């Protein structure tokens, strides 16, 4: 599973709110919702967040292995 929990921490550290992402940077609210739900987003979206937040991919997302499925 891909988790975007690091995104919210990075945004907090950089002082950028969801409101700013939407209104100042033109990020679609739907993209923010998808990331809140840990749903898939395009690499273009990841790149956009890295550019806006001036950070690395690891500061936005992480891979979390799922438990072995039966």
C-alpha positions in Angstrom: 0.0 0.0 0.0 1.2 3.5 -0.7 0.6 5.9 2.2 0.6 9.7 1.8 0.8 10.4 5.5 4.2 12.0 5.0 2.6 14.6 2.8 0.6 16.1 5.6 3.7 16.4 7.8 5.7 17.9 5.0 3.0 20.5 4.4 2.9 21.4 8.0 6.7 21.8 8.2 6.6 24.0 5.0 3.7 26.0 6.3 1.5 25.2 3.2 -2.2 24.5 3.8 -4.7 22.6 1.7 -6.4 25.9 1.0 -3.1 27.3 -0.4 -2.6 24.2 -2.5 -6.0 24.7 -4.1 -6.1 28.5 -4.4 -2.5 29.5 -4.8 -1.1 26.5 -6.6 -4.1 25.3 -8.6 -4.2 21.8 -7.1 -7.4 20.0 -7.7 -9.4 19.3 -4.5 -10.1 15.8 -5.9 -6.3 15.1 -5.9 -6.1 16.1 -2.2 -9.1 13.8 -1.4 -7.5 10.9 -3.3 -4.3 11.3 -1.3 -6.2 11.6 2.0 -7.7 8.2 1.2 -4.3 6.8 0.1 -5.7 6.2 -3.4 -3.6 6.1 -6.5 -2.5 9.3 -8.1 -0.4 9.9 -11.2 3.4 10.5 -11.1 2.6 14.0 -12.6 0.7 14.7 -9.3 3.6 13.5 -7.2 6.0 15.6 -9.2 3.7 18.7 -8.8 3.7 18.2 -5.0 7.4 17.8 -4.9 7.8 21.0 -6.9 5.3 23.0 -4.8 6.8 21.8 -1.5 10.4 21.7 -2.7 10.9 18.2 -1.3 11.7 14.6 -2.4 9.2 11.9 -3.2 10.0 10.2 0.2 8.7 13.3 1.9 5.3 12.8 0.3 4.7 9.0 0.2 5.9 5.7 1.4 5.4 2.1 0.6 3.9 0.0 3.4 3.9 -3.8 2.7 0.6 -5.5 3.3 0.4 -8.4 5.6 0.6 -11.8 3.8 -2.8 -12.5 2.2 -4.3 -15.9 2.7 
